[in-house]
Amino acid sequence: MPQDDHPLSIETLVVSAGRPPVGPDQPLNAPIVPASAFHAGGSLEYAREESPTTSALEQAIGLLEHGTATAFSSGMAAANAAMDLIPPGGVVVAPSAAYTGVAVRLRELDAIGRIRLRIVEADDTEAITTACEGAALLWLESPTNPLLQVADLPACIAAAHSAGALVLVDNTFATPVLQNPLALGADLVLHSVTKALGGHSDLMMGALVAADPDLAERVRIRRVLLGAAPSAFDCFLALRGIRTLAIRVERAQDSAREITRRLEAHPMVERVRYPGFGTIAAIDVAGGAAVAEAVCGAVVVWTHATSLGGVESLLERRRRWPLESTTVPEGLVRLSFGIEAVEDLWSDLDSALTGAPAAAASAPGPRRAPSGGA
Ligand SMILES: *Cc1c(COP(=O)(O)O)cnc(C)c1O
């Protein structure tokens, strides 16, 4: 366990956190405990409240993010639990292009009068500072999905706190390997564990991490009452994914840096959106929606699918989702870098881009997917 005078590095923590106690015959890994209820008389009662495999995962995520974690059945379940903490009619300041599901849900809550929403750009610190006056919650995402805007977290957190607002940071894109919002003063961190923490595109889960134990307890009660508990098997998978988080992020970030550098000079790319760190980028493809769709349809090493943060590199045109923010350009393709060889990723993407105008000319119009994607 980390000592205050010598805290363990994130590369070590991802390997060591959330293990059973050390002792003869103890398993190295947290066992999968598929039980809804536990014999009375001890500390465990009912799995929606607390369950051993879930607790192991929560211990690990809490250590990675410097707080107390509660696991949920998806990132959106965690997001809704956080929204449930807002007092009736409370003002929420949130980015225009936050994750689609979050943005749509906040707008729904505003429309029924449950909250009052003030929309800002995540990279406009001055506007955020002004909007925080009288707010209950500042909801930040940095970098944002999918525009890759970066918020000045310390400045925004200070502005929100001096206005008396809580600060939540969706840290799904940066991951705890690259950014710890609680260490920067935020009150709550949100993760879609579905993404980089899970890392293998084989589970759905979310987490909220609170710096303050009382706030953490309020979050846990939201999980209990809203009913969004994850399964023991998924918690096991997420823990297994976390073991390689640091090495996956390092590898994928190297590829992201190299390929975005080359894309800057690509004639089919109008704009590269990459903040210089992290494993996600986006490109504005020259020629708009149809050409961008043709790129997504032509790749063979990359996978054309929504979501992000897995070992496999994924790409998609975000505006194929009708609920995506209209501030996202029609031809924007989001790139989630996996851990394949960088030259294989590059040659595949390069030839898909180069061949896209011809492919688009002979293809049907862009497809629309049904909802919001990930
Ligand atoms: C995917 C995502 C979510 C939602 O998480 P789910 O696990 O899909 O419910 C929230 N925030 C960000 C930034 C995401 O990418």
The ligand as a Gaussian input file, in Angstrom:
#p B3LYP/6-31G(d) Opt

LIG

0 1
 C      -18.901000       6.698000     -23.156000
 C      -18.826000       7.897000     -22.329000
 C      -19.747000       8.111000     -21.293000
 C      -20.915000       7.177000     -21.039000
 O      -20.490000       5.932000     -20.545000
 P      -21.282000       4.537000     -20.856000
 O      -20.417000       3.534000     -20.160000
 O      -21.351000       4.396000     -22.341000
 O      -22.637000       4.645000     -20.243000
 C      -19.598000       9.244000     -20.509000
 N      -18.601000      10.128000     -20.737000
 C      -17.710000       9.971000     -21.724000
 C      -16.632000      10.973000     -21.944000
 C      -17.786000       8.855000     -22.557000
 O      -16.912000       8.705000     -23.561000

